[in-house]
Amino acid sequence: MSVKRIKPAKQGELDSACGFYSIVNAIHLLEPDLSKDMLFTQTIRAFLYDGDPMRFVHGTNRGTIKNTLSRLLSYLHKNYDFFDDKDGYQYQFKFSLPYWINNGTRSRKDVLSLIEESNFKSKKISIIGYRNQEENYDHWTVVKQTKKDSLITHDSSGESARIELSQLRVDSKQKSNVSRPYNLYSEDLIIIEKIKIKET
C-alpha cells in the first residue's frame, strides 16, 4: 500500500462565498475603521434572514448579493454615524446596480467606463461578477481602482490583483477566448460609494 501525504482542506476551497467576501472587502475598503469580523458576521446574518443557506456552498447570484448588501447597510446606518476623516462631513453608503433591469443591449465601452470610475480614495468602488473561462468558474471581486488600462482588485482569494482591460469581454456568448479569458456580466455590476448627508 502506498502512503500519500493527505493535505487538509483550506478555507475557501470548499465554499463559494466570494460574493459575501466581496461585500465585506468593499465596505472595509471604504471604511477601514469597521471591523472585518463584525462586517462578516453582519453580512452572513443579513444573508440568512431569508437566503438559501446552500448558496454559501454553491455560489451567490446578484439578487442574493443585492438583498444582503441592502440589509448590511441598513444595519450600519442604524448603528453607526460615519464622518469623513478629512472634511468632517457626515456620510452614508449608497449602492446601485446600473444594469439591474434588462433594458436592452449595452456596449462594452459603457460598462467598462462605469467600472473605471472606481477609486477607493475618491470613495467609490465596484463589485463585479465574471466568469474566468480559462479556469472555468464564476467569481465575485472588488475593483478598488484602475491603473494603466487595468482593473486593480481587492480580492478574497487567489485571483489576480490586476486584470488588464484587454483581457475582458462583456456579456459575451462565446464559450472561450484565449486572449480575453474574463467574461464580465454587466447585470452583476454593483457600484458602492460614500454619499454626503445633506444638512437640514
Buried (B, 14 or more C-beta within 10 A) or exposed (E): EEEEEEEEEEEEEEBBBBBBBBBBBBBBBBBEEBEEEBBBEBBBEBBEEEBEEEBBEEBBBBEBBBBBBEBBBEBBEEEEEBEEEEEEEEBBBEBEBBBBEEEEEBEBEEBBEBBBBBBBEEBBBBBBBBBBBEEEEBBBBBBBBBEEEBBBBBBBEEBBEEBEBEBBBBBBEEEEBEEBBBBBBBBBBBBBBBEEEEEE
